Amino acid sequence: MRGCTPGSRTSRRSRRRRRRFRPSRPARSPGRCAALPPAGTAFGLNWYPVLRPPVSAGYSSRRPFRFDFSDRQGQIERVCRMDITWLGHACFRMRGRDVTVLTDPPDPKSGHAISKTDASVVTISHDHPGHASLKSVGGDPVILRSPGEYEVKECLLTGLASFHDGERGKTRGKNTVFIIRLDNVVVGHLGDLGHAIDEAELEALGDIDVLLVPVTGPDVNLTAALAADVVHQFEPKVVVPMSFDPAAKEGVHRRFLQEMGVKDVQPVPKLSVARANLPQELQVVVLESRARE
């Protein structure tokens, strides 16, 4: 397993609300594309519309919330597709064409055991048994533990320094938010973030397509209301809650779904995302946990 040091910053950075991560090669012709699945699905997975945005004091969502697939009924490119699987707690496997990223692999003794998983890159948000064990990681991955900008094969990663609490780390220490650009899709993994993000940092990070948000509660990371506010700070296309007990009938994750205006969400095994099949407005997707008992 290899460590990796931050590389140089990219030469061009535009404002966050206008920048998108573009593919380096020309777009494929329509004749080489596959037809889009029926409205409301994406590769067999259900998309759940946000019925209303949460609004907190001093913040109002600047993006309209409508469930409209009318301009996505064209064709999509299956070649550049990322499969996102929730392995449990804050651990996700993001599998692209040539690179597999694993986030926050837990120690089996932490109560969040996962099956042995090969990876090209492993991101670790903070040094805690539930987020920083390599016992279940196979292959020869690059290990990223700190803020900076990195490039591994064709995967670009940005680590943003943050805190595990709302007191600048005085209670629970530091945390690293990782932004992962893989196969033209941008995923944000918040780790155990415990506070809102500064606007200047949001501008620097750019647009996020899929946001993975912790919803354990104020004793660990975010309250339901603060988690919803953080979602609307980033303004992603898709949000996936994490770090909760999927068997619990009540809890912060249920209140988070209510804050997002979503009810009766049925978990799905995985999320398959391509640049061309991203929804136009924010969607909430709950994934099935594959954690071992």
C-alpha positions as CSV (number, residue, x, y, z in Angstrom):
1,M,0.0,0.0,0.0
2,R,1.4,3.3,-1.0
3,G,1.1,6.8,0.4
4,C,0.6,9.8,-1.8
5,T,1.7,13.4,-1.4
6,P,-0.3,16.4,-2.7
7,G,0.5,17.4,-6.2
8,S,0.3,20.9,-7.8
9,R,-3.0,22.7,-8.2
10,T,-4.7,22.8,-11.5
11,S,-3.8,25.8,-13.7
12,R,-7.4,26.9,-14.3
13,R,-10.2,27.2,-11.8
14,S,-13.5,29.0,-12.5
15,R,-16.2,29.8,-10.1
16,R,-17.9,26.9,-8.4
17,R,-21.4,27.5,-9.7
18,R,-20.3,27.5,-13.3
19,R,-17.5,24.9,-13.4
20,R,-18.2,21.4,-14.4
21,F,-15.7,18.6,-14.7
22,R,-15.4,17.9,-18.5
23,P,-14.2,14.8,-20.3
24,S,-10.9,15.2,-22.1
25,R,-12.1,13.4,-25.3
26,P,-14.8,14.5,-27.7
27,A,-18.4,13.5,-27.1
28,R,-19.6,10.3,-28.7
29,S,-22.1,10.4,-31.6
30,P,-25.7,9.5,-30.9
31,G,-25.3,6.3,-32.9
32,R,-23.0,4.9,-30.3
33,C,-25.2,5.7,-27.3
34,A,-27.8,3.7,-25.5
35,A,-31.4,4.8,-24.8
36,L,-32.2,6.4,-21.5
37,P,-34.3,4.3,-19.1
38,P,-37.9,5.3,-18.4
39,A,-38.5,8.5,-16.4
40,G,-37.9,8.0,-12.7
41,T,-35.3,5.3,-13.1
42,A,-31.6,5.1,-13.9
43,F,-30.1,1.7,-14.8
44,G,-32.9,0.0,-12.9
45,L,-32.6,2.2,-9.8
46,N,-35.3,4.4,-8.4
47,W,-34.7,8.2,-8.1
48,Y,-36.5,9.9,-5.3
49,P,-37.6,13.5,-5.8
50,V,-37.1,16.2,-3.2
51,L,-40.5,17.7,-2.7
52,R,-39.3,20.8,-0.9
53,P,-35.9,22.2,0.2
54,P,-35.1,22.8,3.8
55,V,-34.6,26.4,4.6
56,S,-32.6,27.4,7.7
57,A,-32.1,30.8,9.3
58,G,-29.9,32.9,7.0
59,Y,-29.9,30.5,4.1
60,S,-32.3,30.0,1.2
61,S,-31.8,27.5,-1.6
62,R,-31.0,29.2,-4.9
63,R,-32.0,26.2,-7.0
64,P,-35.6,25.3,-7.9
65,F,-36.7,21.8,-6.8
66,R,-38.7,20.1,-9.5
67,F,-38.8,16.4,-10.5
68,D,-38.5,16.8,-14.3
69,F,-36.9,14.2,-16.6
70,S,-38.2,15.9,-19.8
71,D,-34.8,17.1,-21.0
72,R,-33.2,13.7,-20.2
73,Q,-35.2,11.6,-22.6
74,G,-32.4,11.6,-25.2
75,Q,-29.5,9.2,-25.2
76,I,-26.8,8.3,-22.6
77,E,-23.2,7.1,-22.8
78,R,-22.7,3.9,-20.9
79,V,-19.0,3.9,-21.2
80,C,-18.3,6.5,-18.6
81,R,-20.3,5.2,-15.6
82,M,-19.5,4.9,-12.0
83,D,-21.1,2.3,-9.7
84,I,-21.4,3.4,-6.0
85,T,-22.0,0.8,-3.4
86,W,-22.4,1.4,0.4
87,L,-20.4,-1.2,2.3
88,G,-21.5,0.2,5.6
89,H,-21.0,3.2,7.9
90,A,-19.0,5.7,6.0
91,C,-17.4,3.2,3.6
92,F,-18.3,3.3,0.0
93,R,-16.8,1.6,-3.1
94,M,-16.8,3.7,-6.2
95,R,-16.0,1.6,-9.2
96,G,-15.1,3.2,-12.5
97,R,-13.6,1.9,-15.7
98,D,-10.0,1.7,-14.5
99,V,-10.0,2.9,-10.9
100,T,-11.8,1.8,-7.7
101,V,-12.0,4.2,-4.8
102,L,-12.7,3.0,-1.2
103,T,-13.7,5.5,1.4
104,D,-13.2,5.2,5.2
105,P,-12.8,1.4,5.6
106,P,-13.8,0.4,9.1
107,D,-12.0,-1.9,11.5
108,P,-14.0,-5.2,11.9
109,K,-14.0,-4.7,15.7
110,S,-15.7,-1.3,15.4
111,G,-19.0,-2.9,14.7
112,H,-19.0,-2.1,11.0
113,A,-17.2,-5.0,9.4
114,I,-17.0,-5.2,5.6
115,S,-15.9,-7.9,3.2
116,K,-12.4,-8.0,1.8
117,T,-12.4,-5.3,-1.0
118,D,-9.7,-4.5,-3.6
119,A,-9.1,-0.8,-4.3
120,S,-6.9,1.5,-6.3
121,V,-7.3,4.4,-3.9
122,V,-8.3,4.6,-0.2
123,T,-9.4,7.8,1.4
124,I,-9.4,8.2,5.2
125,S,-11.2,11.2,6.6
126,H,-9.9,10.9,10.1
127,D,-8.0,8.5,12.4
128,H,-10.8,6.5,14.0
129,P,-11.3,2.7,14.1
130,G,-14.6,3.1,12.2
131,H,-13.0,5.0,9.4
132,A,-9.3,4.2,9.2
133,S,-8.6,0.5,9.0
134,L,-6.9,-1.3,6.1
135,K,-7.5,-4.8,7.4
136,S,-10.3,-5.4,4.9
137,V,-8.6,-3.7,2.0
138,G,-6.9,-5.7,-0.8
139,G,-4.8,-4.8,-3.8
140,D,-2.0,-2.2,-3.7
141,P,-3.9,1.0,-3.2
142,V,-2.7,4.6,-2.7
143,I,-3.7,5.7,0.8
144,L,-4.8,9.4,1.2
145,R,-5.1,10.7,4.8
146,S,-4.6,14.4,4.6
147,P,-5.8,17.5,2.7
148,G,-4.3,18.3,-0.7
149,E,-4.8,17.7,-4.4
150,Y,-3.9,14.3,-5.8
151,E,-4.0,12.4,-9.1
152,V,-4.1,8.6,-9.3
153,K,-4.3,7.3,-12.9
154,E,-7.3,9.2,-14.2
155,C,-8.8,9.9,-10.8
156,L,-8.5,13.4,-9.4
157,L,-9.0,13.9,-5.6
158,T,-9.1,17.0,-3.5
159,G,-8.9,16.8,0.3
160,L,-10.4,19.7,2.2
161,A,-9.4,20.3,5.9
162,S,-12.4,20.4,8.1
163,F,-13.4,19.4,11.7
164,H,-15.3,16.6,13.3
165,D,-17.3,19.0,15.4
166,G,-18.6,22.6,15.4
167,E,-15.9,23.9,17.7
168,R,-13.0,23.8,15.2
169,G,-11.9,20.4,16.4
170,K,-11.7,21.2,20.1
171,T,-14.1,18.3,21.0
172,R,-13.5,15.6,18.4
173,G,-10.6,16.7,16.3
174,K,-10.0,17.1,12.6
175,N,-11.7,15.7,9.5
176,T,-10.9,15.7,5.8
177,V,-13.6,16.1,3.2
178,F,-12.7,14.3,-0.1
179,I,-13.9,15.4,-3.5
180,I,-13.4,12.5,-6.0
181,R,-13.5,13.1,-9.7
182,L,-13.8,9.7,-11.5
183,D,-15.1,9.0,-15.0
184,N,-16.4,12.5,-15.4
185,V,-18.6,12.3,-12.2
186,V,-17.7,14.3,-9.1
187,V,-18.5,12.7,-5.7
188,G,-18.1,14.4,-2.3
189,H,-17.5,12.3,0.8
190,L,-17.9,14.4,3.9
191,G,-16.4,11.8,6.4
192,D,-17.5,12.8,9.9
193,L,-18.0,16.5,9.1
194,G,-19.4,18.4,12.1
195,H,-20.1,21.9,10.7
196,A,-21.2,23.9,7.7
197,I,-18.6,24.7,5.0
198,D,-17.3,28.2,4.4
199,E,-18.5,29.8,1.1
200,A,-14.9,30.4,-0.1
201,E,-14.1,26.7,0.3
202,L,-17.2,25.8,-1.6
203,E,-16.1,28.1,-4.5
204,A,-12.7,26.4,-4.5
205,L,-14.2,22.8,-4.6
206,G,-16.4,23.4,-7.6
207,D,-19.7,21.6,-8.4
208,I,-20.6,18.3,-6.8
209,D,-22.7,15.7,-8.6
210,V,-23.1,13.1,-5.8
211,L,-22.8,14.0,-2.1
212,L,-22.4,11.4,0.7
213,V,-23.6,13.0,3.9
214,P,-23.2,11.7,7.5
215,V,-26.4,11.7,9.6
216,T,-25.4,10.1,12.9
217,G,-26.4,13.0,15.1
218,P,-24.8,15.9,17.0
219,D,-22.8,13.6,19.3
220,V,-20.9,12.3,16.3
221,N,-21.3,14.6,13.3
222,L,-24.4,16.5,11.9
223,T,-27.9,17.0,13.1
224,A,-30.7,16.3,10.6
225,A,-31.3,20.0,10.0
226,L,-27.6,20.9,9.7
227,A,-27.0,17.9,7.3
228,A,-29.8,19.3,5.1
229,D,-28.3,22.7,5.2
230,V,-24.9,21.3,4.2
231,V,-26.6,19.5,1.3
232,H,-28.0,22.8,0.0
233,Q,-24.7,24.5,0.5
234,F,-23.1,22.1,-2.0
235,E,-26.2,21.9,-4.3
236,P,-25.4,18.4,-5.6
237,K,-27.5,16.5,-8.1
238,V,-27.8,13.4,-5.9
239,V,-27.5,13.1,-2.1
240,V,-26.9,9.8,-0.3
241,P,-27.1,9.6,3.5
242,M,-24.5,7.5,5.4
243,S,-23.2,6.6,8.9
244,F,-26.6,5.5,10.3
245,D,-28.2,2.2,11.3
246,P,-30.4,1.1,8.4
247,A,-32.4,-1.2,10.7
248,A,-33.4,1.7,13.0
249,K,-37.0,2.8,12.5
250,E,-36.4,6.1,14.1
251,G,-33.3,8.3,14.3
252,V,-31.4,11.2,12.7
253,H,-31.5,9.6,9.2
254,R,-35.3,9.5,9.3
255,R,-35.5,13.1,10.4
256,F,-33.0,14.0,7.7
257,L,-35.2,12.5,5.0
258,Q,-38.1,14.5,6.4
259,E,-36.0,17.7,6.2
260,M,-35.3,16.8,2.6
261,G,-39.1,16.3,2.0
262,V,-38.8,12.6,1.2
263,K,-40.9,9.8,2.7
264,D,-41.0,6.0,2.3
265,V,-37.7,5.7,0.5
266,Q,-36.9,2.2,-0.6
267,P,-33.2,1.4,-0.4
268,V,-31.5,0.2,-3.6
269,P,-28.4,-2.1,-3.9
270,K,-26.2,0.4,-5.7
271,L,-26.2,3.7,-7.6
272,S,-25.0,3.8,-11.2
273,V,-24.1,7.3,-12.3
274,A,-22.9,8.7,-15.6
275,R,-22.5,12.3,-16.6
276,A,-25.4,12.1,-19.1
277,N,-27.9,10.5,-16.7
278,L,-27.6,12.9,-13.8
279,P,-30.9,14.4,-12.8
280,Q,-31.6,18.1,-13.4
281,E,-32.7,18.7,-9.8
282,L,-31.6,17.3,-6.4
283,Q,-32.6,13.7,-5.8
284,V,-32.3,11.6,-2.6
285,V,-31.1,8.0,-2.9
286,V,-30.8,5.6,0.0
287,L,-28.5,2.6,-0.5
288,E,-28.6,-0.8,1.1
289,S,-25.8,-1.4,3.5
290,R,-23.5,-4.4,2.8
291,A,-21.9,-4.4,6.2
292,R,-21.3,-7.8,7.7
293,E,-22.9,-8.6,11.1
